Structures are given as C-alpha cells and as structure tokens.
C-alpha cells in the first residue's frame, strides 16, 4: 500500500493587500497598450461628463435670466442692468440688487429660446459622446480581464502538472478544485465589476474637483473635508471585512472538499450508516461559511450607508452656503446648481469606491488563494540536458536507494535490487511496507533522497519525467475511466491508435465481447466513473488500455481483489498476456497470483527482507512462509511445497 498521508488544507495566512493588488495589476500589464487605450477613453468620457453640468448650468442661467428680465419689465425700454441695479438700491432693495448684479440679465427681455436650445443640444452631444467612449473602454476592459483570466487558468493548469504528488496528498481535493474554479471565477467577476468603475471613479473625482474649484474655491474646500472622513471610514471597515472574506473563501474550500468526498464515497457512507455524521459535519462547515459570509457582507455593507451620511451632510452645507452666495451676487443660480450637481458627482464615485470595497476584498482574498497555489513548491526540474531512452530492454536496477516522505522519518532504507529484462518481479508485504512507494519512486512520482535508479543503465533522474513515464504501462487497483466513449478510453495511452489495434487489444483482454453487447458498442459514452460497467469490466478496460500503449515496462497493482472468481481468472489471463516479454512489477495482495513470478521481493518497514522464487521462499520458512500460511493454511502450503 502507498504511504498516503491525509489532512486538510493548511491554515490560510492572508498576504498583504498591497502586494496582492500589485500582483493583480501585473497580470493585466501584459495588455499594456490596451490598458493605455482604456485610460485614454475613460479620461475623455469622464472629461465630457464632467464638463456637461457646467454647460447645463448655463441653460439654468438662461431660463432664470429670462424670468428675472421679464419681471423687470416695469423699467422703461432700453434700461441697462446697471441702471436697474442702481434703481433697486435707491429703492431700498439692496439684496435683490446684489443678486441682479451677478446675473447676465436684460431688463424687460424674456426667455431666449434659441440660446437655450443651443446649450441643450451641446449638453446632449456631450453625454452621447461620453457614453460612446465609456462603452468603448468597457468593451476593451472586458477583453483585457478575460485574457488575463485565460492566462491565469493556463498558468494554473501548467502549475498542477509541475506540482509533486505530495502536494495533492497534503491538500484537500475539494479545496484545490475550489481554488481553480470558485476562486478564479470570483476573482474574474471582481475585476470585471471593479476595474472600470474604479478607474472611472478616480478620474471623476479628479475632474469634478477641478470643476468645483473653477466655480467656487470656498465650496470646493468644504467638499474636500469629506475625503479624509470617507477614507478613514473605508480603511477601518475594510480591515475588518478582509479577515472575514478570507474566512469565507477558506470555509467555501472546506465545504467543497467535504461535499466532493461524500459524493465520491456515498455508497460507503450509506453502507456504514454514516449519513447522520456526514450531515452533521456538513452542517458545521455550512454554519462556518454562513457566519463568515454574513459577517463579511455585514461589515463591508456598513461602508455605503456611512459614506451616504457624510455625503448628505456635505450636500446640506453646500446648498446653504451656495444660496447665500447667490443672494450676495457672488455666484449665479446656474453656477450653484452646477456645483451641487458636482457635489453629488463628487460623492457618487467616493460612494462607489466604498461599495466596491467589499467586492474588492472578496476578489483579492480569492486571488491570494489562487496565488498560493501558483506559488506552491514545485517538483525538481528535469535534468538539462536530458538523457534519452529509446528502445527499452527492461533491466531495472535500484542501488542503495533511500527515501522518506517526511524529513527525519526514513521509509525506504538502503534498498538494492535488480530486475532483468522480461522478468516478472512481484512485491509483497504487509500494509505500509513500502510496496507502492517503490513503484512511485521508479516512476519518479517522488524523488529519492539518495542512491540511484537506472533503466538499461540510464539514470532515471537524468530522464525527463514525461519521457520516463511513457516507457511504462500501469494497471492500478482503482480502475479509472474518464467521461468519453469506450474507444477514447481504450486509446488513452496511444491517441493515434488504429481501429485494428483497439480491436486486437480488446479481444486479447476479454473486453471485445461485452463491448459488442452494448447498444453503441465502442461508441458507448461512459460517465467519468465508468458508470454502467462492472468493476471487472472496468478493470479489463484498463488492461486493454495498457496493451494498446505497448509499454516497455509494466506495473500491475493487484487488480482482482474486488471481483468474482470467474472475472479474476479472465483478468489474470489478460495480465499474463500483457506481461509476456516485458519487465513487470506486480504489487501483490493475493499471493496465489504471483507463484510463477521470476523474483519475489518481500518488503517490511521499507526494506527488502527476503527475495527469491515462490518455492525458494516457502522452503526458507521465514516471513514469506508465515505470510503465505496466513492466507492458505498448511494443506495448500504442503501441496505447493511438494509440487
């Protein structure tokens, strides 16, 4: 058995927000030219949108001037504004005179519809053009984000291929899947929803602030007071919400891991009556996710109401002071209207930024989990330049090999063995003896600590992993099939296999007869667990798959432990045909299956304690003898011994 070490995902340690955000921007930087275009288009769009309220203020002034001018028709025709102001002051209407002095009004003249129409057309043109530029930058931004996510998914896929087997034994499969799917999706959605809005909001703040100062420096300074207040509120709340968002996505990964585990082993769960325990564990994980999600959303949700409160206070102050300045003739009513509009525009992007903080926190938390996977320790790079192994004769040599899963806890100790070409080498021993570990080292699923493993005199450490593994064929106890047709599953080890090769392998391994009994034959589509086929049929298909691959060296993990006697005979016959003229390593649980092996290695505690043929080991009456006796008893042993 392999030394599988369980355990959930390690505790999540949140990275700093700043470095994570910088790394996210680095992903987008590969589309620098498009990013520049986005900034330019966004700046033009914001610029046009920012100018529009001030132009619209002129329309208000035209209307108001027309109304006031009509009200002053009591003055004689030809009276100028200055004369009207002087007359009002002389009549004791000083406040009205002050207001009139700041207006562009002609006494007796009504609303100028031509001027009003021209201004409104300009405003309409500004908003339509701004919309076009805003839509264009949004379209480009979506492409930038999707290309970045495409590259990130490709990077993750390549990373998974470079991770050592130990990583997948230490991490929950559900958590790894959650990082690759849920976290990347959340990260992508966050970028799509916040990238453009943050850029527009930042440019809007700058543009609006400039327009506010151009209208009234005093009112602009008053509006600026809200920035540190809003920033302080945002920072305080964001720090608290970020912790909860990290907990939320950690809980999501744990919950996915539990669901995936229970779904995969649902038959075992039901067989042992553990449904209630599984439901209880799900409830605990679900409660943790509920609590962390609720806290994250509640805390981050406080930002928006807080910012609206500060914004409304600023609006009241600006409206009051603006009204006083209009009455004093310092500003026109159109200017005050434009400033109030700018004041709301100024508060709106600040509020948008606040409302996006929760999205940003959630997205960065997911990004950090993805980056942790990207940064995970990889397996040792292939040797450069790599050695080549063309035609495999099959001489396999282990020389003083030492290996440990955990430093300081040796498992394989000073192991040496020689398998000659064409020999069948059986590996037996109690659970945890290191049998599967020996095969994993041969395939370089793990790297040895010291010593040397060679095939036909070539050190396997000097071969590329892919080049090495292509020389092997494996038939494991767990018959893995993927979603696809039977033909595709059989040709998995040789994608360019001809129809004749597939049929020949199927006939030799007793697959052809049951496949032809299916309605669609070799075109029958299987689910990803081979549903619809028996355990024995799935196992025969994995043997046929190895047959088509035509490997130089064969590894067989006892495949008959969960099938009936008749199917076991068929599988053994198929495996015997497959082993012919190939060096084969057989991990044996049933000792009856390896009596004819050329060499039997007896392992215990990571060491080969006995080796020889079946008969030789029985005559020694030591460990192998006791192991065999525990399965078959005295009569069979005596019969074999005298054979």
JOWO-V456909 format. One record per residue. N is the residue number from 1. RES is the residue in one small letter. SS is DSSP state (A for helix, B for strand, O for the rest). NEAR is the number of other C-alpha atoms within 10 Angstrom. Layout:
# JOWO-V456909
n & res & ss & near
N & RES & SS & NEAR
N & RES & SS & NEAR
This chain:
# JOWO-V456909
n & res & ss & near
1 & x & O & 17
2 & x & O & 14
3 & x & O & 15
4 & x & O & 12
5 & x & O & 11
6 & x & O & 11
7 & x & O & 10
8 & x & O & 14
9 & x & O & 19
10 & x & O & 9
11 & x & O & 7
12 & x & O & 13
13 & x & O & 10
14 & x & O & 16
15 & x & O & 14
16 & x & O & 10
17 & x & A & 15
18 & x & A & 10
19 & x & A & 11
20 & x & A & 17
21 & x & A & 15
22 & x & A & 10
23 & x & A & 15
24 & x & A & 18
25 & x & A & 11
26 & x & A & 13
27 & x & A & 16
28 & x & A & 18
29 & x & A & 15
30 & x & A & 13
31 & x & A & 16
32 & x & A & 12
33 & x & A & 9
34 & x & A & 17
35 & x & A & 17
36 & x & A & 12
37 & x & A & 15
38 & x & A & 23
39 & x & A & 17
40 & x & A & 14
41 & x & A & 21
42 & x & A & 26
43 & x & A & 22
44 & x & A & 17
45 & x & A & 26
46 & x & A & 27
47 & x & A & 18
48 & x & A & 21
49 & x & A & 21
50 & x & A & 26
51 & x & A & 18
52 & x & A & 21
53 & x & A & 24
54 & x & A & 23
55 & x & A & 18
56 & x & A & 21
57 & x & A & 21
58 & x & A & 21
59 & x & A & 21
60 & x & A & 20
61 & x & A & 20
62 & x & A & 23
63 & x & A & 19
64 & x & A & 20
65 & x & A & 25
66 & x & A & 22
67 & x & A & 16
68 & x & A & 20
69 & x & A & 21
70 & x & A & 17
71 & x & A & 14
72 & x & O & 19
73 & x & O & 15
74 & x & O & 10
75 & x & O & 14
76 & x & O & 11
77 & x & O & 10
78 & x & O & 10
79 & x & O & 14
80 & x & O & 15
81 & x & A & 19
82 & x & A & 14
83 & x & A & 13
84 & x & A & 19
85 & x & A & 19
86 & x & A & 15
87 & x & A & 15
88 & x & A & 17
89 & x & A & 15
90 & x & A & 11
91 & x & O & 10
92 & x & O & 10
93 & x & O & 13
94 & x & A & 16
95 & x & A & 14
96 & x & A & 15
97 & x & A & 23
98 & x & A & 18
99 & x & A & 20
100 & x & A & 24
101 & x & A & 19
102 & x & O & 17
103 & x & O & 21
104 & x & O & 15
105 & x & O & 22
106 & x & O & 20
107 & x & O & 25
108 & x & O & 20
109 & x & O & 17
110 & x & O & 20
111 & x & O & 16
112 & x & O & 12
113 & x & A & 13
114 & x & A & 9
115 & x & A & 13
116 & x & A & 17
117 & x & A & 12
118 & x & A & 12
119 & x & A & 20
120 & x & A & 17
121 & x & A & 10
122 & x & A & 14
123 & x & A & 21
124 & x & A & 14
125 & x & A & 14
126 & x & A & 20
127 & x & A & 18
128 & x & A & 15
129 & x & A & 16
130 & x & A & 23
131 & x & A & 16
132 & x & A & 13
133 & x & A & 21
134 & x & A & 20
135 & x & A & 15
136 & x & A & 16
137 & x & A & 23
138 & x & A & 19
139 & x & A & 13
140 & x & A & 16
141 & x & A & 23
142 & x & A & 17
143 & x & A & 15
144 & x & A & 23
145 & x & A & 21
146 & x & A & 16
147 & x & A & 16
148 & x & A & 21
149 & x & A & 19
150 & x & A & 13
151 & x & A & 13
152 & x & A & 18
153 & x & A & 16
154 & x & A & 12
155 & x & A & 12
156 & x & A & 19
157 & x & A & 13
158 & x & A & 12
159 & x & A & 16
160 & x & A & 18
161 & x & A & 11
162 & x & A & 15
163 & x & B & 17
164 & x & O & 18
165 & x & A & 16
166 & x & A & 14
167 & x & A & 15
168 & x & A & 15
169 & x & A & 16
170 & x & A & 15
171 & x & O & 17
172 & x & O & 23
173 & x & A & 20
174 & x & A & 21
175 & x & A & 25
176 & x & A & 22
177 & x & A & 15
178 & x & A & 24
179 & x & A & 26
180 & x & A & 18
181 & x & A & 14
182 & x & A & 19
183 & x & A & 25
184 & x & A & 21
185 & x & A & 17
186 & x & A & 20
187 & x & A & 24
188 & x & A & 20
189 & x & A & 16
190 & x & A & 22
191 & x & A & 25
192 & x & A & 18
193 & x & A & 14
194 & x & A & 20
195 & x & A & 18
196 & x & A & 21
197 & x & A & 18
198 & x & A & 17
199 & x & A & 17
200 & x & A & 18
201 & x & A & 24
202 & x & A & 17
203 & x & A & 21
204 & x & A & 25
205 & x & A & 19
206 & x & A & 14
207 & x & A & 20
208 & x & A & 26
209 & x & A & 21
210 & x & A & 14
211 & x & A & 19
212 & x & A & 24
213 & x & A & 14
214 & x & A & 11
215 & x & A & 17
216 & x & O & 17
217 & x & A & 14
218 & x & A & 13
219 & x & A & 21
220 & x & A & 21
221 & x & A & 13
222 & x & A & 13
223 & x & A & 21
224 & x & A & 14
225 & x & A & 12
226 & x & A & 18
227 & x & A & 16
228 & x & A & 10
229 & x & A & 13
230 & x & A & 22
231 & x & A & 14
232 & x & A & 12
233 & x & A & 17
234 & x & A & 23
235 & x & A & 14
236 & x & A & 11
237 & x & A & 18
238 & x & A & 22
239 & x & A & 14
240 & x & A & 14
241 & x & A & 25
242 & x & A & 23
243 & x & A & 17
244 & x & A & 25
245 & x & A & 26
246 & x & A & 25
247 & x & A & 22
248 & x & A & 24
249 & x & A & 26
250 & x & A & 23
251 & x & A & 22
252 & x & A & 25
253 & x & A & 25
254 & x & A & 25
255 & x & A & 24
256 & x & A & 21
257 & x & A & 22
258 & x & A & 20
259 & x & A & 18
260 & x & A & 17
261 & x & A & 15
262 & x & A & 18
263 & x & A & 12
264 & x & A & 12
265 & x & O & 12
266 & x & A & 15
267 & x & A & 11
268 & x & A & 13
269 & x & A & 16
270 & x & A & 13
271 & x & A & 10
272 & x & O & 8
273 & x & O & 11
274 & x & O & 13
275 & x & A & 15
276 & x & A & 11
277 & x & A & 11
278 & x & A & 18
279 & x & A & 13
280 & x & A & 12
281 & x & A & 15
282 & x & A & 18
283 & x & A & 13
284 & x & A & 13
285 & x & A & 19
286 & x & A & 16
287 & x & A & 14
288 & x & A & 19
289 & x & A & 22
290 & x & A & 15
291 & x & A & 16
292 & x & A & 23
293 & x & A & 21
294 & x & A & 15
295 & x & A & 19
296 & x & A & 24
297 & x & A & 17
298 & x & A & 13
299 & x & A & 18
300 & x & A & 26
301 & x & A & 18
302 & x & A & 17
303 & x & A & 25
304 & x & A & 20
305 & x & A & 13
306 & x & A & 16
307 & x & A & 26
308 & x & A & 17
309 & x & A & 12
310 & x & A & 17
311 & x & A & 22
312 & x & A & 14
313 & x & A & 13
314 & x & A & 21
315 & x & A & 17
316 & x & A & 12
317 & x & A & 13
318 & x & A & 21
319 & x & A & 17
320 & x & A & 10
321 & x & A & 15
322 & x & A & 24
323 & x & A & 16
324 & x & A & 14
325 & x & A & 18
326 & x & A & 20
327 & x & A & 19
328 & x & O & 19
329 & x & O & 19
330 & x & O & 17
331 & x & O & 19
332 & x & O & 28
333 & x & A & 24
334 & x & A & 24
335 & x & A & 24
336 & x & A & 23
337 & x & A & 21
338 & x & A & 24
339 & x & A & 28
340 & x & A & 21
341 & x & A & 19
342 & x & A & 24
343 & x & A & 24
344 & x & A & 17
345 & x & A & 19
346 & x & A & 25
347 & x & A & 26
348 & x & A & 18
349 & x & A & 20
350 & x & A & 26
351 & x & A & 23
352 & x & A & 17
353 & x & A & 24
354 & x & A & 28
355 & x & A & 20
356 & x & A & 22
357 & x & A & 23
358 & x & A & 25
359 & x & A & 22
360 & x & A & 22
361 & x & A & 23
362 & x & A & 26
363 & x & A & 26
364 & x & A & 28
365 & x & A & 28
366 & x & A & 27
367 & x & A & 24
368 & x & A & 27
369 & x & A & 26
370 & x & A & 24
371 & x & A & 18
372 & x & A & 16
373 & x & A & 18
374 & x & A & 18
375 & x & O & 10
376 & x & O & 15
377 & x & O & 13
378 & x & B & 15
379 & x & O & 16
380 & x & O & 12
381 & x & O & 9
382 & x & O & 13
383 & x & O & 13
384 & x & O & 9
385 & x & O & 9
386 & x & O & 14
387 & x & O & 16
388 & x & O & 13
389 & x & O & 18
390 & x & O & 8
391 & x & O & 9
392 & x & O & 16
393 & x & O & 17
394 & x & O & 23
395 & x & O & 18
396 & x & B & 23
397 & x & B & 20
398 & x & B & 19
399 & x & B & 16
400 & x & B & 15
401 & x & B & 19
402 & x & B & 20
403 & x & B & 23
404 & x & O & 17
405 & x & O & 18
406 & x & B & 8
407 & x & O & 8
408 & x & O & 7
409 & x & B & 9
410 & x & O & 14
411 & x & O & 20
412 & x & B & 25
413 & x & B & 17
414 & x & B & 16
415 & x & B & 18
416 & x & B & 16
417 & x & B & 15
418 & x & B & 14
419 & x & B & 19
420 & x & O & 19
421 & x & O & 19
422 & x & O & 19
423 & x & O & 21
424 & x & B & 25
425 & x & B & 25
426 & x & B & 29
427 & x & B & 26
428 & x & B & 28
429 & x & B & 24
430 & x & O & 14
431 & x & O & 15
432 & x & O & 17
433 & x & O & 22
434 & x & O & 24
435 & x & A & 30
436 & x & A & 19
437 & x & A & 23
438 & x & A & 24
439 & x & A & 20
440 & x & A & 16
441 & x & A & 17
442 & x & A & 24
443 & x & O & 19
444 & x & O & 21
445 & x & O & 16
446 & x & O & 20
447 & x & O & 18
448 & x & O & 20
449 & x & O & 15
450 & x & B & 13
451 & x & B & 14
452 & x & B & 18
453 & x & B & 23
454 & x & B & 19
455 & x & B & 20
456 & x & O & 16
457 & x & O & 12
458 & x & B & 17
459 & x & B & 15
460 & x & A & 25
461 & x & A & 20
462 & x & A & 16
463 & x & O & 21
464 & x & O & 19
465 & x & A & 17
466 & x & A & 11
467 & x & A & 15
468 & x & A & 19
469 & x & A & 17
470 & x & O & 16
471 & x & O & 19
472 & x & B & 20
473 & x & B & 24
474 & x & B & 21
475 & x & B & 24
476 & x & O & 16
477 & x & O & 16
478 & x & O & 14
479 & x & O & 18
480 & x & O & 15
481 & x & O & 22
482 & x & O & 15
483 & x & O & 14
484 & x & B & 15
485 & x & B & 18
486 & x & A & 21
487 & x & A & 20
488 & x & A & 22
489 & x & A & 23
490 & x & A & 26
491 & x & A & 21
492 & x & A & 18
493 & x & A & 21
494 & x & O & 19
495 & x & O & 12
496 & x & O & 9
497 & x & O & 16
498 & x & O & 12
499 & x & A & 10
500 & x & A & 9
501 & x & A & 16
502 & x & A & 21
503 & x & A & 18
504 & x & A & 16
505 & x & A & 24
506 & x & A & 25
507 & x & A & 14
508 & x & A & 17
509 & x & O & 27
510 & x & O & 20
511 & x & O & 23
512 & x & A & 20
513 & x & A & 12
514 & x & A & 12
515 & x & A & 20
516 & x & O & 13
517 & x & O & 10
518 & x & O & 11
519 & x & O & 9
520 & x & O & 12
521 & x & A & 16
522 & x & A & 19
523 & x & A & 15
524 & x & O & 16
525 & x & B & 19
526 & x & B & 18
527 & x & O & 14
528 & x & O & 11
529 & x & O & 14
530 & x & O & 21
531 & x & O & 13
532 & x & O & 11
533 & x & O & 14
534 & x & O & 11
535 & x & A & 19
536 & x & A & 20
537 & x & A & 20
538 & x & A & 20
539 & x & A & 27
540 & x & A & 27
541 & x & A & 27
542 & x & A & 28
543 & x & A & 30
544 & x & A & 31
545 & x & A & 26
546 & x & A & 25
547 & x & A & 30
548 & x & A & 25
549 & x & A & 23
550 & x & O & 19
551 & x & O & 21
552 & x & O & 20
553 & x & B & 27
554 & x & B & 24
555 & x & B & 24
556 & x & B & 20
557 & x & B & 21
558 & x & O & 20
559 & x & O & 26
560 & x & O & 22
561 & x & O & 12
562 & x & O & 13
563 & x & O & 16
564 & x & O & 11
565 & x & A & 11
566 & x & A & 9
567 & x & A & 18
568 & x & A & 19
569 & x & A & 14
570 & x & A & 17
571 & x & A & 23
572 & x & A & 17
573 & x & A & 15
574 & x & A & 22
575 & x & A & 22
576 & x & A & 11
577 & x & A & 14
578 & x & A & 23
579 & x & A & 23
580 & x & O & 12
581 & x & O & 15
582 & x & O & 21
583 & x & B & 25
584 & x & B & 28
585 & x & B & 24
586 & x & B & 26
587 & x & B & 27
588 & x & O & 22
589 & x & O & 19
590 & x & O & 15
591 & x & A & 19
592 & x & A & 12
593 & x & A & 16
594 & x & A & 22
595 & x & O & 15
596 & x & O & 14
597 & x & O & 18
598 & x & O & 17
599 & x & B & 21
600 & x & B & 27
601 & x & B & 24
602 & x & B & 22
603 & x & B & 24
604 & x & B & 20
605 & x & O & 17
606 & x & O & 22
607 & x & B & 19
608 & x & B & 23
609 & x & B & 15
610 & x & B & 16
611 & x & B & 19
612 & x & B & 17
613 & x & O & 17
614 & x & A & 24
615 & x & A & 16
616 & x & A & 14
617 & x & A & 19
618 & x & A & 21
619 & x & A & 11
620 & x & A & 12
621 & x & O & 13
622 & x & O & 12
623 & x & A & 17
624 & x & A & 25
625 & x & A & 17
626 & x & A & 12
627 & x & A & 18
628 & x & A & 20
629 & x & A & 16
630 & x & A & 10
631 & x & A & 13
632 & x & A & 12
633 & x & A & 12
634 & x & A & 12
635 & x & A & 10
636 & x & A & 13
637 & x & A & 17
638 & x & A & 11
639 & x & A & 9
640 & x & A & 13
641 & x & A & 13
642 & x & A & 8
643 & x & O & 7
